[in-house]
Amino acid sequence: MSLSNAETKMPEETCSKRIATEGESSGLSVPEDVVQNILSFFPIKNAIKSTLVSKSFRDSWLFCRNLDFSGDFGRRADAIDIIKTVFERNQAPEIKRLALTLCYVGVQTQIETWIQWCLDKGLEELELDFLDGVFPMQCSIDFSALQSLTVLKLCLVEFHMPSSPKGLKFLKSLCLSRILVTEELVASVFKNCRFLENLELVGCHGIRELRINTRNHNRFSSLSIAGCKEMKRILIDAPNLESFTFSGLITLFGFGDVSAVKDLMFHFVTLRKSLMPFSAIDLLSHFSNIQVFTISNVFLEGLTRRYVGRNFTEILFCFHNLRELQLLMESHTYCNLFDIADFVKNCPRLEKFYLDVNDFTFELGLYWEMHQKHLLRDFPYKLNSVKFLEIKGFKNHWHELDIIQFFLQNSPNLDAVALVAPSRPRTRIFEPDFERSRRFKEMAPRVKVTVHEHHRYVPKSPTNHLKRWYYY
C-alpha cells in the first residue's frame, strides 16, 4: 500500500511564509524558539523548503519531528544519502512520525537503525512502505512490543503478534499490506489493542475467514479490505463501525450489528461468479443508514429486475439517508441506464451521482430492447434532490448521452453536469452529437454543463471515495 502523498505545495509551506511576512511587515522578529517549535511539526521536506523563506528559518529543519520520506522520494538516487544526513543532524528532543518508502535491499541494517533511533525518542507513528520489493522484509524489531505507537503501517514488512504482546496497547490505526495475515493475528490485534479505531488489509494472503467482533471496542469505526484474494468469508459484528470499504472478488459476507455505518463501498472487481439478487439485497438490508455509497456495476447488476415465472419482479429497498452515490463501471456486464434509474429512484435524498466509465463501453443486448428500454420512456419518478452529475471517462457514446438526458429530464433541481474525458489517451472517442447537445440546452437551460480534460480536471464537488484508494 502506498503511504505517499503528492509532493505539491503544502499548507505548511504557506504557513511558514505567512509567519515570515507578518513578522517583517510588523517590524517584529519571531522568537527563534517559537519558529523552531512551529516548524518542528512540519513534514521534513516542507521544513527544508521553509529555509528559503527567511534567514531565521535556516536551521529550523534540524528540529523536525515529522520525518516523512514517503512517495517518490525513495526512488531518488541520492535518497539514502539525504536520509542519512537528516538523521545525523537532527536535534529534535522527540520524533512523532517516521515514514519511509524505499527499496530495503542492501540497507536493511541502516533502516532498522533509523527506526530504533526514532523509537528511543518516543515515536508515535511508523509507516514503512517497501512496495518495490519481492519478499517482505524480516525486521529484527518486534513491532508488537512497542509501547508508544498509535499508528502502524507496514507494506512488505513481516508482522507478528503473540496472544499476549508487550506493546501496542495504545494503537489506534493498523494498516497491513502484501504480507501474511492469519486469523490468529487479527484476533490478537482486537484482543490487545483496545483503542483501535482503524484496520486496513490490502493484498494480504494467508487469511481465508475474517472475523470482526467489536462489541467491546467502542472506538473501532473504520474497516478497509482490498485485494485479499484468499479471503472467502467476512463476518462483521461492529455496532460502532461507521466506514466499511471492500474491494476485491465476490465474497461471502455475514453481518451482525452494523447499523452505524454511514460510509460504504462494495467494489467487486471481477466476475469470478455472479452476484445473485438475494445476495445483493441481503447485503443492502444491513446498511439502511448509509450516506455515502460506492458500488461497481457487478453489484448493481445483482439488483436489476428479473423475470420470476412470468412476472418482471422488482427488488424492494430504500436508502432514505443516501446523499452521494458513485458507480464504477469496470467488468463486462450488460449494466445500463435502466439499472441506474431503477436504483436511484430508491434514494429520495440523493444529491450527487458520480459515474466512472473510464474502462467501460456500454454494450446493450436484446434484454434492454425487449424489457427495459420502454420502461424508461415514461419514468414516473422525479429525482428532486439530485443537484450534481459527474461522468468520468466520457466518450460521447450514445448511451452516455442517454444518461445525461435522463438526469436532465428527471432532476428538476439539477445545477451542474461535469463531463471528464477518459484517462487513457488512446481510448476511442465517438463523434459529437451536436443535435442532442442542442436539445439538452433547450431541455434544461439553467443547468451548467462543462467538459474537462482528465489531467486538468479539478472537481468542485469531489467524491468522498477514490476508485483506487490502495496500491499493491
C-alpha positions in Angstrom: 0.0 0.0 0.0 1.3 3.4 -0.9 1.9 5.6 2.1 2.8 8.6 -0.1 1.2 12.0 -0.7 1.7 14.0 -3.8 4.7 16.3 -3.4 2.9 19.6 -4.1 2.9 22.9 -2.4 1.8 22.0 1.1 -0.2 24.2 3.6 2.8 24.1 6.0 5.0 25.9 3.5 2.3 28.6 3.0 2.2 28.9 6.8 5.9 29.4 7.1 5.8 32.2 4.5 2.9 33.9 6.4 4.9 33.8 9.6 7.9 35.4 7.9 5.8 38.0 6.1 3.8 39.1 9.1 6.9 39.4 11.2 8.7 41.5 8.7 5.7 43.8 7.9 5.2 44.5 11.6 8.8 45.2 12.3 8.9 42.4 14.8 11.1 39.2 14.7 9.5 35.9 15.6 11.5 34.4 18.5 13.7 31.6 17.3 12.4 29.1 19.8 8.8 29.8 18.6 9.8 29.3 15.0 11.6 26.1 15.7 8.7 24.7 17.7 6.2 25.5 14.9 8.3 24.1 12.1 9.2 21.0 14.1 5.8 19.7 13.3 6.1 20.2 9.5 7.0 17.2 7.3 10.8 17.2 6.8 10.5 18.1 3.1 8.4 21.2 3.9 10.6 22.1 6.8 13.7 22.1 4.5 11.8 24.2 1.9 11.0 26.8 4.6 14.7 27.6 5.0 14.4 29.5 1.7 11.7 31.8 3.1 13.6 33.6 5.8 17.1 33.5 7.4 15.5 32.9 10.8 14.3 29.6 9.4 17.7 28.4 8.3 18.3 25.8 10.9 14.7 25.1 11.9 14.6 21.8 9.9 17.2 20.3 12.3 14.5 20.1 15.0 11.9 18.4 12.7 9.7 15.8 14.5 7.9 14.6 11.3 10.4 12.6 9.3 8.4 11.9 6.2 10.4 10.3 3.4 7.4 8.7 1.6 6.3 8.9 -2.0 8.6 9.2 -5.0 11.4 10.5 -2.7 12.6 6.9 -2.1 13.2 6.4 -5.8 15.8 9.2 -6.0 19.4 8.0 -6.5 20.6 10.1 -3.5 17.7 9.2 -1.2 19.7 7.2 1.2 22.4 9.9 1.5 19.8 12.5 2.2 18.1 10.5 4.8 21.5 9.7 6.5 22.2 13.5 6.6 18.9 14.3 8.2 19.3 11.7 10.9 22.9 12.7 11.6 22.0 16.3 12.0 18.6 16.0 13.6 18.4 17.6 17.1 14.8 17.2 17.9 14.1 16.0 21.5 11.4 13.7 20.3 10.2 12.2 17.0 6.5 12.0 16.3 6.4 10.3 12.9 8.7 8.3 10.6 7.6 7.4 7.0 9.9 5.5 4.7 9.2 4.5 1.1 12.3 2.6 0.0 13.8 -0.5 -1.5 15.2 -2.1 1.6 17.7 -4.4 -0.2 21.2 -3.6 0.9 20.2 -1.0 3.5 18.1 -3.1 5.9 20.5 -2.7 8.8 20.6 1.1 8.2 16.7 1.2 8.1 16.5 -0.7 11.4 19.0 1.7 13.0 16.8 4.7 11.9 13.7 3.1 13.3 15.3 2.3 16.6 16.7 5.8 16.9 13.2 7.2 16.4 11.7 4.7 18.9 14.2 5.9 21.5 12.7 9.4 21.1 9.1 8.3 21.6 8.0 7.6 18.1 4.2 7.5 17.7 3.5 7.0 14.0 5.6 4.5 11.9 5.0 3.9 8.2 7.2 1.5 6.2 6.5 1.0 2.5 8.8 -1.4 0.7 6.4 -1.7 -2.3 9.2 -2.3 -4.8 10.4 -5.4 -3.0 9.6 -9.0 -3.9 9.6 -10.6 -0.5 8.6 -9.0 2.9 11.5 -7.6 4.9 12.2 -9.6 8.1 12.8 -6.9 10.6 14.6 -7.6 13.8 12.5 -5.1 15.7 9.4 -6.7 17.4 6.7 -4.2 16.5 4.2 -5.9 18.9 6.4 -4.9 21.8 6.5 -1.2 21.0 4.8 0.9 23.7 4.4 4.3 22.2 3.0 3.6 18.7 -0.5 4.9 17.8 -0.2 4.4 14.1 1.5 1.4 12.3 1.5 1.0 8.6 3.5 -1.9 7.1 3.9 -2.8 3.4 6.1 -5.8 2.7 7.3 -5.9 6.3 6.7 -9.0 8.3 4.4 -8.5 11.3 3.8 -11.0 14.1 1.7 -10.6 17.2 1.6 -13.1 20.0 -1.6 -13.7 22.0 -0.2 -11.5 24.8 2.1 -8.9 23.3 4.1 -6.4 25.4 3.1 -3.3 23.4 0.7 -1.7 21.0 -1.7 -1.0 23.9 -2.4 2.5 22.6 -2.5 1.6 18.9 -5.3 3.5 17.0 -4.6 2.6 13.4 -3.1 -0.6 11.8 -2.6 -0.9 8.1 -1.0 -4.1 6.7 -0.2 -4.6 3.0 1.2 -7.6 1.0 2.2 -9.7 3.9 1.0 -12.9 5.6 -2.0 -12.3 7.9 -3.7 -15.1 9.8 -7.0 -15.4 11.7 -5.0 -15.7 14.9 -3.1 -12.4 14.2 -6.4 -10.5 13.7 -7.9 -12.0 16.8 -4.8 -11.0 18.8 -5.0 -7.4 17.5 -8.6 -6.9 18.7 -7.9 -8.7 21.9 -5.0 -6.5 22.9 -5.4 -3.2 21.1 -8.3 -1.7 23.0 -8.0 1.7 21.4 -8.0 0.5 17.8 -10.1 2.8 15.5 -9.0 1.7 12.0 -7.9 -1.5 10.3 -6.7 -1.9 6.7 -5.8 -5.1 5.0 -4.5 -4.7 1.4 -3.2 -7.5 -0.8 -2.6 -9.8 2.2 -2.5 -13.6 2.0 -3.0 -16.5 4.3 -6.4 -15.5 5.7 -9.5 -17.2 4.4 -12.0 -16.1 7.0 -12.0 -12.6 8.6 -14.0 -12.3 11.9 -14.5 -8.8 13.3 -16.4 -8.6 16.6 -16.0 -5.3 18.3 -18.9 -5.1 20.7 -16.4 -4.4 23.4 -14.5 -1.9 21.3 -16.3 1.4 21.5 -13.7 3.2 19.4 -13.4 0.9 16.3 -15.0 2.8 13.4 -13.3 2.0 10.1 -12.5 -1.2 8.3 -11.0 -1.4 4.8 -10.2 -4.6 2.8 -8.8 -4.8 -0.7 -7.2 -7.4 -2.9 -7.1 -10.2 -0.3 -7.7 -13.0 -2.9 -7.6 -15.9 -0.5 -10.3 -14.4 1.7 -13.5 -16.3 1.2 -15.7 -15.2 4.1 -16.1 -12.0 6.1 -18.1 -11.9 9.3 -18.6 -8.5 11.0 -20.4 -7.6 14.2 -19.4 -4.0 14.9 -22.0 -1.7 16.4 -19.8 1.4 16.2 -18.4 0.8 12.7 -19.0 3.9 10.6 -17.0 3.2 7.5 -16.6 -0.1 5.6 -14.7 -0.4 2.4 -14.3 -3.6 0.4 -12.6 -4.0 -3.0 -12.0 -7.5 -4.4 -13.6 -10.7 -5.6 -17.2 -11.5 -4.7 -17.0 -12.9 -1.1 -19.4 -14.4 1.3 -20.5 -11.8 3.9 -22.1 -12.2 7.3 -23.3 -9.2 9.3 -24.4 -8.7 12.8 -24.9 -5.2 14.1 -23.5 -2.7 11.5 -26.3 -0.1 11.8 -23.9 2.8 12.5 -22.2 2.5 9.0 -22.6 5.7 7.1 -19.8 5.3 4.5 -19.9 2.1 2.4 -18.0 0.8 -0.6 -18.6 -2.5 -2.4 -16.2 -2.6 -5.3 -16.4 -6.1 -6.8 -13.6 -6.1 -9.4 -14.2 -9.2 -11.4 -17.0 -11.7 -12.3 -15.5 -14.7 -10.7 -19.1 -15.6 -10.0 -22.2 -13.6 -10.4 -23.9 -11.8 -7.6 -27.4 -13.2 -7.1 -30.4 -10.9 -6.3 -30.9 -12.5 -2.9 -27.2 -11.9 -2.0 -27.3 -8.3 -3.1 -30.5 -7.4 -1.2 -29.2 -9.3 1.9 -26.1 -7.1 1.9 -28.2 -3.9 1.5 -30.6 -4.8 4.3 -27.9 -4.3 6.9 -26.9 -0.8 5.7 -30.1 1.3 5.8 -28.5 4.4 7.3 -25.6 4.9 4.8 -25.0 8.4 3.4 -22.1 7.8 1.0 -22.2 4.7 -1.2 -19.8 3.4 -3.9 -20.6 0.3 -5.9 -19.4 -1.5 -9.0 -21.5 -2.5 -12.0 -21.2 -6.1 -10.9 -23.1 -5.2 -7.7 -25.7 -3.1 -9.4 -26.5 -5.8 -11.9 -27.2 -8.1 -9.0 -30.1 -5.7 -8.1 -31.6 -5.5 -11.6 -35.2 -6.6 -12.2 -35.6 -10.2 -13.4 -38.4 -12.4 -14.6 -39.6 -14.7 -11.9 -42.0 -17.0 -13.6 -43.9 -14.6 -15.9 -43.5 -11.6 -13.7 -40.9 -8.9 -14.2 -40.0 -8.7 -10.5 -38.5 -5.6 -8.8 -36.3 -5.9 -5.7 -37.7 -3.6 -3.0 -35.2 -1.4 -1.0 -34.8 2.2 0.0 -31.9 4.3 1.2 -33.6 7.2 2.9 -30.4 8.9 4.0 -28.1 8.4 1.0 -26.6 11.7 -0.2 -23.8 10.5 -2.5 -23.6 7.6 -4.9 -20.7 6.6 -7.1 -20.9 3.8 -9.7 -17.7 2.2 -11.1 -18.2 0.6 -14.5 -15.5 -2.0 -15.0 -16.2 -5.7 -15.5 -18.0 -6.7 -18.7 -21.7 -6.7 -17.9 -24.9 -5.5 -19.6 -25.5 -2.9 -16.9 -27.2 0.1 -18.4 -29.3 3.2 -17.8 -32.3 1.2 -16.7 -30.3 -0.4 -13.8 -29.1 3.1 -12.8 -32.6 4.6 -12.9 -34.0 1.6 -11.0 -31.5 2.2 -8.2 -31.5 6.0 -7.9 -35.3 6.1 -7.7 -35.0 4.4 -4.3 -32.7 7.1 -3.0 -35.1 10.1 -2.3 -32.4 12.3 -0.8 -29.6 11.6 -3.3 -27.8 14.9 -4.1 -24.7 13.7 -6.1 -24.2 11.0 -8.6 -20.7 10.0 -9.9 -20.4 7.6 -12.8 -17.0 6.3 -13.8 -16.9 4.7 -17.3 -13.1 5.1 -17.9 -12.6 1.4 -18.7 -16.1 0.6 -19.9 -18.1 0.9 -23.1 -21.9 0.2 -22.9 -23.0 -2.9 -24.8 -26.8 -3.2 -24.7 -28.3 -6.5 -25.7 -31.7 -7.9 -26.6 -32.8 -7.8 -22.9 -32.5 -4.0 -23.0 -34.5 -3.7 -26.2 -37.3 -6.1 -25.1 -37.8 -5.5 -21.4 -36.0 -2.3 -20.2 -36.0 0.4 -22.8 -39.7 1.0 -22.9 -40.0 1.3 -19.1 -37.8 4.4 -19.2 -39.9 6.3 -21.7 -42.5 7.2 -19.0 -40.3 7.2 -15.9 -42.8 8.0 -13.1 -40.4 9.3 -10.5 -38.7 12.7 -10.0 -35.2 12.9 -8.6 -35.9 16.1 -6.7 -32.7 16.1 -4.6 -30.1 15.5 -7.3 -28.0 18.6 -7.8 -24.8 17.3 -9.4 -23.9 14.7 -12.0 -20.3 13.7 -13.0 -19.3 11.3 -15.7 -15.6 10.3 -15.8 -14.3 8.7 -19.0 -17.0 10.5 -21.1 -16.6 9.3 -24.8 -19.7 10.8 -26.5 -21.2 7.3 -26.6 -24.9 7.4 -27.4 -25.9 5.6 -24.2 -23.8 8.1 -22.1 -25.8 10.8 -23.8 -29.0 8.8 -22.8 -27.8 9.0 -19.1 -27.3 12.8 -19.3 -30.7 13.2 -20.9 -32.4 11.1 -18.2 -31.0 13.2 -15.4 -31.8 16.5 -17.2 -35.4 15.4 -17.7 -36.0 13.9 -14.2 -33.9 16.1 -11.9 -35.7 19.5 -11.6 -33.1 20.8 -9.2 -30.0 19.7 -11.1 -27.4 22.5 -11.0 -24.3 21.1 -12.8 -23.1 18.3 -15.1 -19.4 17.6 -15.3 -18.1 15.5 -18.2 -14.5 14.4 -17.9 -12.5 12.9 -20.8 -11.0 9.4 -20.5 -7.8 9.0 -18.5 -6.2 6.9 -21.3 -5.2 9.0 -24.3 -5.8 6.1 -26.8 -9.4 5.5 -25.7 -11.8 5.7 -28.6 -13.8 8.9 -28.6 -17.1 8.9 -30.6 -18.1 11.8 -32.9 -20.0 14.5 -31.0 -23.8 14.6 -31.5 -24.4 18.3 -31.8 -28.1 17.9 -32.3 -28.6 16.2 -29.0 -26.3 18.7 -27.3 -28.6 21.5 -28.6 -31.7 19.7 -27.3 -30.0 19.3 -23.9 -29.6 23.1 -23.7 -33.3 23.6 -24.6 -34.4 20.9 -22.1 -32.6 22.4 -19.1 -31.2 25.9 -19.9 -30.2 26.6 -16.2 -28.0 23.5 -15.8 -24.3 24.2 -16.3 -22.7 21.5 -18.4 -18.9 21.6 -18.5 -16.4 19.4 -20.4 -12.9 18.7 -19.0 -9.6 17.1 -19.9 -8.9 14.3 -17.4 -5.4 15.7 -16.3 -6.8 19.2 -15.8 -10.0 18.4 -14.0 -10.3 19.8 -10.5 -13.7 18.8 -9.2 -15.6 21.5 -7.3 -17.6 18.8 -5.6 -15.2 15.8 -5.3 -16.4 12.3 -4.3 -15.6 11.0 -0.8 -14.3 7.7 -2.3 -11.3 7.2 -4.5 -11.6 4.5 -7.1 -8.1 3.3 -6.2 -7.6 4.1 -2.5 -5.0 1.4 -2.2 -1.9 0.2 -4.1 -0.4 -3.2 -4.0 
